[in-house]
Amino acid sequence: GVQVAHSTQGFKLNGAVVDHSVTIAYTYDNGVYTLYRTGTTSGTTADGLPIHHEASYTTTWEPQGRCATRNGSSDTTLENREFSRQIDGYERCGVGLLGCPSAGTFVLSRPRLDVQIHFDGGRSYDLVVNGRTFSNRSILWCIPN
C-alpha cells in the first residue's frame, strides 16, 4: 500500500490559527481497494475561541461488482458550536454516479438536533429528525440497481 501524511502548524486564515494533520493510506487486497483517512485540526479563532475537528473514514471500492462502501465519523467544535457526523455501512453497487444507495445510515448531530437517514436500497429512504420518522422518502435523482 501507499501512505501519505501531511501536517502544518500555526496555519493562519482570517485571523484563526490552527494546527492540522492528515494521514491517508491506500491498500489493495483480494481485488478490493481501500482508502483510510484520519485527520485532526485544532486551534483558535481570531477571537481566541476553540476550533477542533477530528475525522476518521474508511472507503472501499470493489471493481468486480462496482461496489463502493463508506464508514466513519467526524466531530467538530467551532467556538461554542458542536457538530458530529457518522456514516455506517453506506454502500452503492453496480451503477455509476447516479446509482441509488443500497444500504447504510448517516447520522448528523448537534445539540438539540439529531438527523438520521437510513438507506435500504432502491429509490427510498427513511428520515428521522429528533425521533420523528418520515418513511419512504424518495430520492428523485438516483437510478435503482
N, C-alpha and C positions, 0 to 999 in steps of 0.2 A: 504494500500500500504506500500511499504518499501522505505526508502530513505537512501542513503549512501553519505557522504560528506568527502572529503579528501583535505587537504591543506598542503603546505610546504612553508617555507620562506627561502631565501638565499641558495637554492639548487645550487650546483656548478657542472659544466660539461664543460670540455675543456676550462676552463677559463671564461666561461659565468656564470653569477649569476642570478637566476630567482626566482620569487615567483609564485606559482601555486596553483590553487584551482579548484575543480570539484565537482559537485553535480549530482547524478544520482538518479532518482526516478522511481519506478515501480508501476503501478496500474493495477487492473483488474476490468472491469466494463462491464456488459451485454455481457460476452463472448469474450471481446477484451482485450488483454494485451497491455499496453502502457509503453514505456520507454522514459523518459525525461532526456536529458543530457545537462548540461551547464558547461562551464569551461572558465577560464581565466589564461593566463600565461603572465608575464611581467618581464622585467629585462634588463640586458645589456650584450653585447658580451665581449669577452676578451679585445677588443679594445675600450670598453666603448660606443658602438653604441646600439641603442634601439632594444629590442625584445618585440613584443606584439602579442598575439594570443587570440581571443575570439571565442567561438563556442556555438551554441545552436541548438540541434536537437531533433526531436520527431519521434519515430519509433513505429508503431503499428503492432500487429500480431493478426489476426482473424483466429483461427484454423479451424472453420467450413468450410470456403471457401479456407483455406490455403492462405490467403492474407497478404502480408507484405506491409506497406506503410512507406514512409520517407519524412520528410520536415525539413528544417533548413538551417542554414547558418554559415559561419565562415569567419573571417578576420584575416590576418596575416601580420605583418610587421617585417622584419628581416633586420637590418641595414637600408639601403635606398630602399629596395625592398618591394613591396606590392603585396598581392595576396588575392583574395576573392573567395568563393565558395557558391553557392546557390543551394538547391535541393527543387523543388516544385512539389508536387503531384506524387512523384515516387511510382509506385505500381507494384507488381508482385503477381499473383494469380494462384492457382491450380496445380502448378508443383514444383518440387524440386529445387535444387541449380542451375540447368541449364535452368530454365524457362526464357522465354522472358519477359522483362518489358512490362506491358500493358498500362502504362501512365506515364507522368512525364517529367520534364525538369531539366537538370543540366546546371548551368552557372558557368564558370570558368573565372575570370577576373584578368588581370594585366594591368598596364599602357601599352597602345599600343597593347593589345591583349585581345580579348573577344571571348570565345568559348561557344557555346550553343549546347546542344544535346537534341533533342525532341523525346520522345518515344510515339508512337501512337498505340502500340500493334503489335503483330506478330514479324517477324524477321527483320524489317526495322526500320530505324530511320533517322531523318534529322539532319545534322550537319551544324552549322552556325559559320563561322570564320570571325570575323571583318566585319559582314554584308553580307558576301558572302555565299549563301546557296548551300549545296550539299545534294540533296534529295534522298530518298530511298536507303540509305546506308544499307548494310546487316550485321547482327550480325550472324556470322558463327557458333558460339558456343552455341547458345541458342535453346531450343526446344519450339515451339509455344504451347500455351494452347489449 
